[in-house]
Amino acid sequence: MQRSLLGMLLWAAASGFLLAADLRIGVVGLDTSHATAFTEILNDPAAPGHVPGAKVVAAFKGGSPDIESSWSRVDGYTRVLQEKFGVTVYATVEELCRHVDAVLIESVDGRPHLAQARPVIAAGKPLYVDKPMAGSLADVREMFRLAAAARVPIFSASSLRFATNTLAARAGAVGTVTNAVTSSPAHLEKSHPDLFWYGIHGVESLFTVMGTGCESVRRGTNAAGGIEVVGRWRGGRVGTFSEGKGYSGTAQGTGGALAVGSFEGYAPLVAAIVTFFQTGVSPVPPAETVEIFEFMEAADESRRRGGAEVRLSEVR
C-alpha cells in the first residue's frame, strides 16, 4: 500500500526499523528454492548480488502433502537453512512472528497463503507474498483487505517485474506502450487455475509494461501449441501473454520498441523487498496485483467458454 513520506517515517520509527542495523526476516514455507536463494542473497556477503540491510533469522517449514514438488523438497531446504545459515525453525507462524521484523511467505502452494498471512498481519509485520499470491482471486482480495484494515504493508510480485528493460518500458522508454507480447513457461498444477502456478511470471511482465486498464481477455493457442491470452486495454491497447520455453517479450510504444520480459535473477526482487520492509512503501500498487489475478481468472473462464471473450468485470 502507498504511504506519504511522513507517514512512512513515522511508521518505520514506531516499528523500530530506523534503529536496526539489519532487519530480522522470517520465512514461511521452506518447500521452494526461493527460500534458500533469497536467504543466501541476504545472509551471505560474498553471494553474487548480495543485498545488505536484512537477514533471515527464522523460518516455518510449511509444505503441502498433495503437491509432490512441495512435500518432496521441504525437509532438504529446511536443512540448508538450519545448517548453512543458522536459521531457527519455529513450530507455528505465530511464534515466528515474535522473533522477526518482517516476513516472506514463500510456500510454493498459493492456497495456504491467506491462512499463513493472517497471523502475520495480526502481528503487524510487513509482508511480502511470493508467487502466486494466492490460489484464488477471492483470497488475493481478502489478503489485501485484511492488510489495509490493519494498516500493514503488503505486496506480491514475480522477480520478472524488476528486469531492467521491463522497468524502463514502464517508465516511458518507448513512450506509451500500445502493444506488448510477453512469454514465459506456464507449467500447470491441478490445484490452481492454469496461469496462477507458473504463467504468472509472463503475465507479471505484461502488466509491468502495460499497467492497469485491461478490460477483456480471450484465450487461445499459440503457434507452438501453448497457451495464448490476448488482453484488450482501455484506449485500444493490446497485451498478449504467450506460453514459451523461456522469458522474453517486446513492448511497442509511441516512441519505439524494446525487448522486455527477461529474467535477471532474484537479487533485484530481493533488493526491492528490503527497501519495502525498510520504508513500508509497496513497489506495486495493490490494484495492479488484483488486476493481474483478474486477468488470469478471466483467461480460465475464457477457456471454459471455448475461447470466448470474457470481460474482467465478469470475474470482478
Phi, psi and omega in degrees: 000152184275145179226150171290162180300316180296314179299322179299313182293320179295319178296314182297319180294317180296329180278350181082008185288332182289345182263345187272133176291316177228129175293142177269119185253139173250138179251126177252115180103102182250038182246024179217149178296341177299326182299316180281322181295315180295320180297318179297316180299324182276319191267339185252105181300339181270356182289142174303130180075020181311134178247114180279168174107349181203152177220142175282122182238347186214156181207158172232128190297308186065213181113144181241116185292344182258009176235113186301321181290352175264298187294334183282347186244342190298319182292321180295315179292328177297316179299320179298314181295322181286312189277323183272325187243358177067028181283137178273129180261127182253157186281337181222158176293324180300316180293319177304317184298336180285352185240009185224166177261336183203164189226140169252119171270114187245359182312129183296333179273123180285341186298319181277001186300319180298313179297323179287330180285330185305308180291332177294313179295319179298329180276354178076025183266131174305145193222127168253132180244119183287168182291149341286147184305326178201175179268001178205155176298322180299320180292324177299312180299318182293323179297315178293323179297313180297317181295319179295318180296326181267358181058043179254126178295137181210144168203164178219143178194154170277153177297337182294338178301333189259015174295145188304306182291327178298315177292325179296318178297320178297324183279358175106015183299334178241025183074209177285124180286120181258336181207134178216145173230127176233152185223142173202164171301157181219053177305144184256150174226121190301339182277354184233151169306150194312305187281344183300321192291311182221333176299342177310328182297308180293325178294322178297318176301318181300313181288333177298319181273330182272330186075188181279173179113011176290132183254328182204161177223156174223125182260134177215210182232136179276180186297335181270002179089008180267177180292137172224128180235120179257121179254142178248123182261162174305144179082010177082009178284151185230131177232134185233131168260130180230121181298136179210182182275336182233197183244116184200180177162173178220135173249122178255126182231181179292347180241019179131195182229156182211138174288130183226179170084014182279165174253124184242029179090179184269342186302317179300321177293314181299321178298319178294323179295315181297316177300318177300314179296325182285330187249335186079008181258120182285135176282352180231122178300136178307322182298328179289318178297318178299318181293327175301316181287329173295319177302312182290323178292319178294326177297320177295320179294323177297320176300315181297333181264015176074027178094011179291154177291135179234128178280141180297333179297337180289325178269344182284000000 
